[in-house]
Amino acid sequence: MSKTLLSQRDRAPLVTDAIPPSLWRQGANSRQVLAICLLGALVLAFFASRDTPEWAERLGDSALDHQVRNVVGAWDSAMETLDLTKPHEALRAAMHRALDWQWGADNQ
């Protein structure tokens, strides 16, 4: 049985996720990943504050849950004062219109 030597071009790559090795080596470190996660959480806190009071209502009935509800309510009020709830309300209204349009088309 003879060994067949394959050229480097014909061998399978070490990674199989379709990311070129040059880009794969330039990935983010753990601090950068943490920073982007915190940034994403902050963006969600700004623009999705309308959903947080409903989420807080489902937490439970302990003293900590009541404190969380108070903080969430104050945060939502602050975001409303800054008019940062408008994008969320516009997106929600658009989704309701799209769902109404979809269900209305079935009835015809």
Legacy VTK file of the C-alpha trace (Angstrom):
# vtk DataFile Version 3.0
C-alpha trace
ASCII
DATASET POLYDATA
POINTS 108 float
0.000 0.000 0.000
1.567 3.237 -1.064
1.027 6.574 0.613
-0.355 9.257 -1.602
0.916 12.678 -0.705
-1.551 15.452 -1.313
-0.490 18.965 -2.009
-1.366 21.681 0.476
-3.997 22.957 -1.932
-5.715 19.545 -2.020
-5.709 18.908 1.731
-8.714 19.806 3.824
-8.311 22.979 5.872
-7.759 22.714 9.614
-11.022 24.547 10.253
-14.277 23.798 8.521
-16.282 26.937 9.289
-15.617 28.713 5.974
-13.715 31.555 7.648
-10.444 32.174 5.817
-7.416 31.538 8.070
-6.199 35.105 7.623
-9.444 36.446 9.108
-9.694 33.700 11.696
-6.387 34.718 13.270
-7.565 38.331 13.607
-10.507 37.574 15.902
-11.523 39.537 18.961
-10.096 38.888 22.386
-12.241 38.263 25.465
-12.269 41.934 26.525
-13.547 43.001 23.129
-16.297 40.357 23.261
-17.333 41.532 26.730
-17.343 45.158 25.579
-19.559 44.424 22.575
-21.945 42.392 24.749
-22.237 45.271 27.221
-22.758 47.714 24.370
-25.519 45.518 22.957
-27.188 45.301 26.374
-27.048 49.085 26.675
-28.607 49.575 23.228
-31.373 47.131 24.170
-31.905 48.964 27.464
-32.306 52.243 25.580
-34.576 51.144 22.773
-36.490 48.193 24.257
-37.437 49.745 27.590
-41.134 49.292 26.782
-40.863 45.530 27.247
-38.983 45.604 30.543
-41.933 46.450 32.868
-43.862 43.455 31.500
-40.791 41.276 32.042
-40.397 42.564 35.596
-44.018 41.710 36.406
-43.268 38.040 35.720
-40.307 37.855 38.108
-42.023 36.943 41.347
-43.025 38.483 44.645
-39.850 38.846 46.708
-38.448 42.125 48.015
-35.773 42.105 45.306
-38.434 41.635 42.624
-40.297 44.712 43.882
-37.078 46.748 43.781
-36.394 45.553 40.241
-39.928 46.591 39.225
-39.361 50.070 40.661
-36.038 50.471 38.845
-37.486 49.157 35.589
-40.468 51.502 35.842
-38.204 54.484 36.480
-35.965 53.474 33.561
-38.927 53.172 31.206
-40.206 56.581 32.302
-36.771 58.115 31.719
-36.567 56.594 28.243
-40.044 57.913 27.468
-38.983 61.391 28.601
-36.035 61.220 26.188
-38.343 59.971 23.369
-36.329 56.763 23.019
-39.498 54.662 23.107
-40.722 55.911 19.729
-38.655 53.481 17.598
-39.962 50.555 19.659
-43.557 51.747 19.377
-43.202 52.344 15.621
-41.755 48.860 15.084
-44.485 47.284 17.194
-47.185 49.197 15.284
-45.669 48.094 11.960
-45.668 44.470 13.106
-49.305 44.721 14.187
-50.219 46.189 10.789
-48.322 43.412 9.014
-50.031 40.723 11.099
-53.435 42.327 10.550
-52.723 42.462 6.823
-51.646 38.805 6.806
-54.683 37.578 8.724
-56.997 39.865 6.765
-55.776 38.331 3.482
-56.770 34.853 4.713
-60.363 35.907 5.262
-60.896 37.085 1.692
LINES 1 109
108 0 1 2 3 4 5 6 7 8 9 10 11 12 13 14 15 16 17 18 19 20 21 22 23 24 25 26 27 28 29 30 31 32 33 34 35 36 37 38 39 40 41 42 43 44 45 46 47 48 49 50 51 52 53 54 55 56 57 58 59 60 61 62 63 64 65 66 67 68 69 70 71 72 73 74 75 76 77 78 79 80 81 82 83 84 85 86 87 88 89 90 91 92 93 94 95 96 97 98 99 100 101 102 103 104 105 106 107
